[in-house]
Amino acid sequence: MGRSYRDLVEWQKAMKFVTAIYEVTQRFPSEERYSLTNQLRRASVSVPSNIAEGQARFSQKEFHHFLSMARGSLVEIETQLLIARNLKYVQPAKAEYLLATADELGRILNGLISSIKNRVA
């Protein structure tokens, strides 16, 4: 685990995803500032944060745990994006792009989780 979390493709993609979430939530209605906007932003920040924190831990088991938490935040974002789309806070095409991006990030995270899990076992 000698490399930096910044070298992880998962972290890099998650950081770009946070920016995309912040950009799309800027257009949400002001009454959503402390609810859906806040939830989406917090969950999106949680993904790269958990990847970084897990990579900085001293064991593969802890890294696996934090990657699992990042994956949980990612599916939370997917659910919230679907809600935002249904409420017409985000254009359908933009929602589909963000959902596809979340899906790709999820697959990459799943691969890393599987790799770490095999090392722990």
Secondary structure, 3 states (H helix, E strand, C coil): CCCCHHHCHHHHHHHHHHHHHHHHHCCCCHHHCCCHHHHHHHHHHHHHHHHHHHHHCCCHHHHHHHHHHHHHHHHHHHHHHHHHHHCCCCCHHHHHHHHHHHHHHHHHHHHHHHHHHHHHC
